[in-house]
Amino acid sequence: MYFPSWLSQLYKGLSRPIRRTTQPIWCSLYRRLVQSSQRRNPEFNSFAVRTNTCGELRSSHLGQEVTLCGWIQYRRQNTFLVLRDFHGLVQVVIPQDESAASVKKILCEAPVESVVRVSGTVISRPAGQENPKMPTGEIEIKVKTAELLNACKKLPFEIKDFMKKTEALRLQYRYLDLRSFQMQYNLRLRSQMVMKMREYLCNLHGFVDIETPTLFKRTPGGAKEFLVPSREPGKFYSLPQSPQQFKQLLMVGGLDRYFQVARCYRDEGSRPDRQPEFTQIDIEMSFVDQTGIQSLIEGLLQYSWPNDKDPVVVPFPTVTFTEALATYGTDKPDTRFGMKIIDISDVFGNTEIGFLQDALSKPHGTVKAICIPEGAVKILKRKDIESIRKFAADHFNQEILPVFLNANRNWNSPVANFIMESQRLELIRLMDTQEEDVVLLTAGEHNKACSLLGKLRLECADLLETRGMVLRDPTLFSFLWVVDFPLFLPKEENPRELESAHHPFTAPHPSDIHLLYTEPKKARSQHYDLVLNGNEIGGGSIRIHNAELQRYILATLLKEDVKMLSHLLQALDYGAPPHGGIALGLDRLICLVTGSPSIRDVIAFPKSFRGHDLMSNAPDSIPPEELKPYHIRVSWPTDSKAERAH
């Protein structure tokens, strides 16, 4: 096959190692590729019985005979109606002359949201009746023929974005909710971004799109998995929570670069911000390090980013897990605003305040604070302070002290008289406070104090914004890499045992491998998360490619049954290359890009927060005779038996 010389140059360029750079990833060579492959607009009318879409007609179409199909949006005084399809709206003039009585009857009697096909001529609107708010506002259609394709019954709600509808009603009639402009926009933008991601990964960087099985076996650790019965007694499949093992096995198989728009499943119960089935952009590469994966993802997002948003600037900033927790109180910080956590332990080295003395006398004891801008006069009332202190006591068993350093407020703190003038001045310097700012101060164990202030930082930001202050620009997209996570965490139910902070296949940090055999709790991992506006949208790691090390971590440190992963351990023994990868949460990413309040607004047919499909009433019961081949019998709880009897 012949390749132009410039295209050959491009492939040579793409085969070189990716380096992180402050310049845009796409060089002039790539721009030539884009310019040479510009396609015309999509042909929306091919294979259809229409000649045009409702949203495409303009003054340039005047005099043309057109056929349109769509839904009746609304009708006014039986003189005109607005026809809607996926592309937009157009005004249709209902003929009033006797010769067109049949056409008038169809268009006047069809209920709103009925589906019709009309044919006619594109004409100019009368002078003064143009609608500049509609893209088609300069023209209208003079109808000659009309056909009612399907009449609409009375709707449970109007198909208008400004109409308030409960989420339960929207999910029950999802096929109607999908007609709204916002849902159309969200799903089409999602499709466009996924298509651009495919182009970037497969066409420009040589990734192979491979489907992995949905029916698999139970995986140790991690989230709970859905079980699928088989016809063999007592044996079940599991729906994978991610294609993790398969993509590693593909690297062992020499595929080198794998990609998939993967469906994943987690049985996590009632979680308002989660779905039992979700989609991720799943990626794995051989012979790569952490920097290579990060550069790949930065380029992927830069390439697929919507044109109507500000362009993505790379490289993304990076912080360690320890820095994120110390500065923001969380491993997924929202960096669009300040209010950072400041360590003020040195200020109170000789304090007379009892609970500060007590905290500083203990191991890892510290005094931390955040500054709430203009909080003293504009935002925080006495009831707000009381609510904040109650939250700290109830959820963290911590004390919070509000301190007004510049303002003359006496109700601010029960310990105000114990803060010396020198301490007050040092706090003003460290916290960089202004008149009417308020400082929230706490003391205790480092991680606990930071976590509390991290929660209060977000709560106070919400409070400030509900009362008129703008802290988080909704048009700003603030990406951040968080790296150097701990490899292990103590189990909640038994802190003396370990569990994987990410998953058991994550490689330890090269500098910390020796700690696996002495102090594994201190070992860092090669795990990295991508955070956007305070939300984790991606996570990945460099994997363990040595079978002996993987077996040691599973059996010795995590106390897992290695027989469940014998296939993977065997594969690692047969020449597994170094490899790593990442998965981007597509639902969460699109939710943030579109500014939607819930991930359910960017999924065509989502489940409710309880995991139910309100449209079809799934999950549903199965007759006992259909369960027999699977050797399953339902054991009903006592209260359920009573309910079924009635």
N, C-alpha and C positions, 0 to 999 in steps of 0.2 A: 504494500500500500504506500502511495506517495504522500509525504508530509511536506508542506511548505517549510522553507528553511527557518522562518521565524517560529513555527510551531515546534520544530525540532529543538530550537534553542530553549523554548519554554519548558519542554519536558526535561531537558538537561538541567535547567535551573531548578525545577521542582524536585529533582532527584537529590539535590544537595541537602545537607543537614539544615534544619530550620534554626535560625538564631533569633533570639529576642531582640527587638529593636524598637526605638521610639518612632521610627518612620512607619507609614502604612505598609502592611504586609504586601499589598499588591503593587508591583513595580510597573514601569511603563510597558514592559513586554506583555504583562497581563492585560493592561488597558487596550492594547492592540487586539488581543484575542476577543475581548468583549465587543469592541467597536466593529470587528469583522464578522461577528456572529449575532449582531442585533437582529432579532426576529420582529416581524410585524405583530400588531396586536392580535390576541387570540381570536379565532373565528368562532364566535358564539352561536352563529346561526347555521353552521354546517349540520346537515342531516336532519334538520328540524323543519316543521311545517310553517315557520315564521320566516319573514325576510329580514327583520330587524328586532333588536331588543328594545324595551320601552325606554331605557336610559340613554341610548346612544344617539337619538335623533336631535339634529341641530338645524340652524338656518341653512346650512349647506345642503340639507335634504329637501328643501322646498320644492314642491311639485312632484315629488316621487310618490309612486304607488307602493304602499307598504302593507304587510300583514303582521299583526302583533298578537301575542298570546300572553295572558297574565290574569291577575286577580283584581277585582274591583275594589279599590282602596276606599273611595267614598263617592257619593253622587250628590249633586246640588240642583235642586229645583227641576229635576228631569231635563236639564238643558245640557249638562256636560257631566262627565265622570273622570276620575283619575284611575288609570290602569297601572298596575305595579307588577314588576317581575324582579328577578334577582339583581338586575342591572340598574334599576331606578324607576322613576315615575314619568308618566306622560299624560297630558290632558286630551280627552277624547270628546268631541262635540257630538251630542246626540241629535240626529236629524229630526226636524219638526214637520217637514212636508208630508202630505198624505201618501205620496208614492212610497215613502220609506216607513210606513206604519209598522210593518213587521219587525224592522230593525229597532225602531223606537221601543216597541213592546218588549223585546228581548232585553235591551239595555236598561229599561226603566223598572222592569219587574224582577230582574235577577237580584237576589239579596247581596249585600256587601260580602266580600270575600268569595263570591262565586268566580269560577274560572271561565273566561270567554276568549274567543278569537275574533278579532275585528280586522277588516281591510278597508283602506281608504287612502286619502291624499294628505300629504304633509303640507299644511298651510301656515301662514303667519298669524299670530294672535292679533286681535284688533289693537290699534294704537292705545297705549295707556293701560292695557290689560296684561302686559308682560309681567312675568314673575321672576325677578332676579335671584330668588332663593332656590329656584329649581334649575338644574343644568339644562333641562328641556323647556325652560320658561319662555322662550321666544316663539315657540311653535305649538301647534295642536294638530290633531288628526280629524279630518272631515270624513266621517264614517260612511261607507257605502254598503257593506255587508257585515253581519254579526252572527256569531254562533255561540250558543250557551253550551260549554263543554261539560260543566258540572255545577249544579246549584249548591249553595252552602246553607246548612242548617244554622239555627241560632247558636252563636259562639259562646263559650264559657267566659271569654274575656276578649276585649278589642285588641287587634294586632297593631298596637301603637307603642312605641318605646316609652312615651311619657306616662302611659297608663300603669299604675302601681298594681302589681300582682304578687301574691304570695309565692314563695319558691315552690311550695308543695303543689300549687295549682299549675305553675309553669312546667314542673316535671311530669305531672299527670298528663298534660296535653303538650308534651314536648314537640310533637310534629307541628303544632300551631306556633309555639314559642320560637321555633326555628325560622319562621317567616319574618321576625323582627329584624330591623336594620342592624342592630348591635350584634345579634347572633350570626347573621350573614357575614358581617365584617370580621368577627372573631374567627369563624371557621375558615373563611377564605384566606385571611392573613396567615393562619396556621398552615394551610396547605402551601401557600407561597414560600413560607420560611422553610418548610420541610423539603420542598423541591430544590431550593437554593442550597440547602445543606447537602443533599444528594449530589448536586453538581460539584460542589467544593470537594467533597470527600472522594467520590468515585471518579469524576472526570478530570479533576485537577491534581489529585494526590494519590490515585491508584488504589483506593480502598475497594474491597469486594463486599457487596451487599449480600449477606447470607442469613437465611431464616434458620432459627434454632428451634428445637422441639418445645411444645407446650406441656406435654405429658412427661414428667421426669420423676425423680425419687426425692425423698425428704433430704433436706440439707441441714447439717448440724449448725446451731447458733442462728443468730439473726431473727428476723420477724417470723411470725407464725404463718404457715403456708396452708392453702386450701387443699383438701384431700379429694381425690377422685377414685371411687371404688373400681376395682377390676373384677373379672369373673372368677379369679382365683381366690379361694377363701382366705380372708384375713390379709390380703395384699392390696395396697393402694398406690396410686400415682400421687404425686404432688404437682401443683401448678407452680412453676418457678417464680421466686420473688425477683429474680433477674437472671439473665443468661450467663452468669459469672463463670461457671465451670466450663460451659460450652465454648465461650470465647477464648478461654485459656487453652483448651484442647485444640482449637483452630490454630493457635500460634504454634503448638507442638506439631500440628499437621503441616506447617510451612506456608499457611495462607498469608502471613506477614502483616496484612492490614485488613481488619474486619470492621464492618459497620452494619447496623440494623436499627430500623425504627421498631423497637421491641415492645410487645405487650407484656406487662408484668403484673403479678398478683400478690397481695398481702392481706391476710386475714387479721386485721387490726381492730375490728369492732367499730364502735361509734367514735369516729374522729372527724370533726367538722371540716378540717383542712386536708383530709386525705380521701382517696378513693380506693376501694378494694381491687379495682383493676385500673392500671394507669399505663402511660406510654413514656418511654425514655429513648433518647438518642444514644445508642450503645456503641462503644468504640473500644478497640483493642489494637495494639501495635507491637511488633517485635523490634528488638534492638533500639530501644528508645529509653530516654531518661525523663525525669519529672519536668525539666525545662522544655523538652520536646513536646510533651503532651500539652503543657500550658500554652505554648506558642500555637499549636494546632487549633486548640479551642478558641483562642483569641482571634485567629484568622477565620475560623468557621463562623463565629458570631458577627465579625466585621463584614463578611461576605453576604451573610443571609439576613442582615438587619434590614427592617423595612425602610423604604425610601422616605416615608413621611415622618421619620424620627431623626433626631440628631445622630450623626454618624458615631460609631463606636471608636473610641481612642484606645490604642494599645501602646505598650503593654499595660496590663492591669496591675495596680499596686499589690504588694504581697505583705502579709504579716504572719507571724508564727501564732500557733494556738495560744501559747503563753502570753504573748503581747495582746492578742485579741481579748482574752479574758481579763487581763489587768487593765486595759484601756476602756473596754466597752462592756465588760461583764458577761460576754457571750461569745461563742465561736462562730456566730453568723451576724456580725455587726452591721447596722445601717450607718454608713459613713456619709450620708447626705447632710448630716448636721453634727454639731460639736457636742457639748455637754459631756466631755470625756471624764473618766474616773481619774482622780488625782490622789496619789499617796501623800498624806499629810502626817504620817507617824512622827516624823522628826519635830514637828511643831509642838506636839504634846508629850515630849519626852519627860517633862517635869510637871505634868498636869496634876491638878487636885481633883479632877472629875473622876469619880469612882469607877464607872464602867469602862472608861478609857484606860485607866491604870490597870484594871483587871485584864482587859484584852491584850494590852502590850506586854504583860508579864508572861503570857502563854506562848508556846511554840507557834510560829507562823502568825502570831497576832499582829494586827495592823489597824491603822485608822485611815479610812478612805472617804472621799467626798466628791460630789458633783455640784456644778453651779447651774441654777435655773435662771436663765436670762429674764430680767424684768419680772421675775416671779413674785417679788414682795408686794408690788403695788397693783399689777394688772391681773395676776392669775390666782395665786394661792390665797384662799380665804382660810379662816380658822378651821372650817369643816374639812377643807382639803388636807390641811396638815394632820388633822386627827385621822382622816382616812388613810393617809400614807403611813402613819405610825402604826395603825391597826394592821395594815397589810404586812408590814415588816414583822410585826410580832406574830401574826397568825401563820404566815407562810415560811418565815425564816428564823423565827424565835430571836429576832434581832431588834435592837433599839435604833431609832432614827432621830437625830437631832436637827431641827431646822435652825440655821444661824443666819441672821440678817447683819451683815458686817458693816454696811454703810447707813442703812435706814434706821430711823428712830422708832423701833417697834419693840414693845415690851412683852408681847404675848408669844414671841417667837420661840423661846427655848427656856426650859426650867433651869438650865445651867449657864445662862448668858452671863451672870455675875461672876462665874468662875473662869471665864476666858480673859486672860490678861491682855493688856494693851499691846504688848509686844507680839503675842500670839495672834491677835486680831490683825495687826499690820502684816505679819508674815503670811497669814491666810489670804489677805487681799492680794499680796504679791504672787503667791503660788497659784491661786485660783483665777487671777486676772479679773476680779469682779468689778462691776460697775454699780453706780447708784441704783438702788432698788432691786439688785439681784438677790437671790437667796441661795444659800449653800445647804445641801442635805448631807449630813455627816453620819457615818456609822463606824463601828469598830467590831473586830472579831477575827476569826480565822480568814486568811487571805481569800481563798476561793469563795467562801460563803459571803463575805462582805462585798466582793466584786459582783457576784451573781445577783445579790439584792439590789445594788445600785444600778446594775444593768437593766433589771426589770423596771426600776423606778425611772430610769432615764427614758425608756419608751413610754411609760405611763404618763410622765410629765409632758413629753412631747405631744402625746394625744390630747392632753388637757390644754396645753398652750394653743394647739391648732383649733380645737373646738371653740376657743374664745378669741379667735381672730388672728392669731400669730401664724406666720408661714415659716416653718422650719424645714420641711421636707418637700422640695420642689417636685411636683408630680411628673414633670417632663424630664427630670434628670435620672439617668441610669448610672448608678455607682457600683461598678464591679470591683470585686476584691478576691484575691486568692488567700486562703488560710492554709498554712502548711505546718509541718512538724507536730502533728498530733501525737498523743501517747499511743503506743502500740496496744497496750492493754489497759483495762479498767477493772477495779474490784467489782465483783458481783454484788448487786444490791441485797440479795437474800443471804449471801455468805461472803462478806468482804475479804476473807482470807483466800478465796478462790478468784481466778482471773477469767475475764471474757474479752473478746476482741473489741477494740474501740471501733473498728471499721468492719472488717470481716477476717476470717482466719487465714486468708491467702495473701494478705498485705505484707510486703517485705519490710523488715526493720531498717531503720536509718543505718547507712554504712558505718557511721561512727559509733553506733550503739550495739552492734552485734554481740560484743563480749558481755553486755549486760544481761542478755538472755539467759546466761548460765550463772549469774550472780545476783543481780537485782532487776528482774524482768519488769517490775512496775515502773522503773525509771527509763525504760527503752522508748525511744521515739520511733515513729513509723514513717514510711514514704507514702503517706496518705495526704491528699490535697482536696480541699473543697473549694468550689466556686460560689461566691455569695453575691447576690444582686439586691440592693436596697433592703438589706436585713433578712433576706430569704436565701436559703441554700437551694441553688438550682442545679448543682452538679457535684459529684464526688467520685474520686477514683484513687488509684494507687499504682505504684510499681509492685509487681507480684513476686512471690517467692517462686523461683524456677529450679531450686535445688530440692530434690525429693527428701534427702536426709534432714534438712532444716525444716521443711514443711511437716514431716512426720514428728520431729521433736516438739514443734509448737503445738500441734494437734494433740498428741498423746501425753506429753509431759507437762506442758504449761496449761493447756486448756482442758485436759482430762476428757477429750472427745474420743469416740470409738472410731479408730482409723479405718475399720472395715467398711464404713459407709462411704469412704472416699478412696477406696483402694484403686479404682479406675484412674483417678487423677494422680495419685502417688505413683502408680505404675507408669503413667504417661510421662511424668517428670523425670523418670529414670531413663527414658529413651531419647535423650538429647533435646530437652526443652530449651528454646532460646530465651534469653532475658526478654521480658515483655511487661507491658503496663497498659493501662487504659483508664477510661472514665465513662460515666453515664450522665447525660443531662436530662433533668426532669422536664419533658416537653410541656406538660400541662401547666406546671408552675411558671415556666419561662413565658409561655404565651399569655398567661394570666397577667403577669407583670407588664409585658409589652403593651397589651391592650388596656391596661388600667382596670381590669375587671375585678369586682369585689370577691369573687370566688372562682376556684378552678372549675367548678361546675358550669361556669359561663363560657368556657372554651372547649368543652367536650360535647359532642353531638348528643349522646344519650348517656348522661352520667347517672350514678346512683345517688340516693339521698345520703345525708350524713350518717344514717343508720345502716347504710349498705343495701337499701331496698330500691328496686326499680318501680317507681310509683305508677308508671304507665302500664306495665304488663303484670304488676303484682308479683314480681320475682323477688326473693326465692319462693317457690311454691311446694306444696306437699305432693308426694308421689304415692300412688296406690301400693299396698303391700305386695301385690302380684308382680309389679314391675321392679320391686326391690329384691325379689327372690333370686334372680340370676346372679346378684352381687353378694348374696349371703349376708344381707343386712336386715335388721329388724329395729324399728324405732321404739325406744323406751321413753314413753311420755312421762313428764313430771306429774306429780299428783294434782297440782292446781290446773295443769293443762287438760288432764282427763276430765275434771269437773266442768271446765269451760266447753270442751267438745261435746259433753253429754247434753248441755243445754243448747 
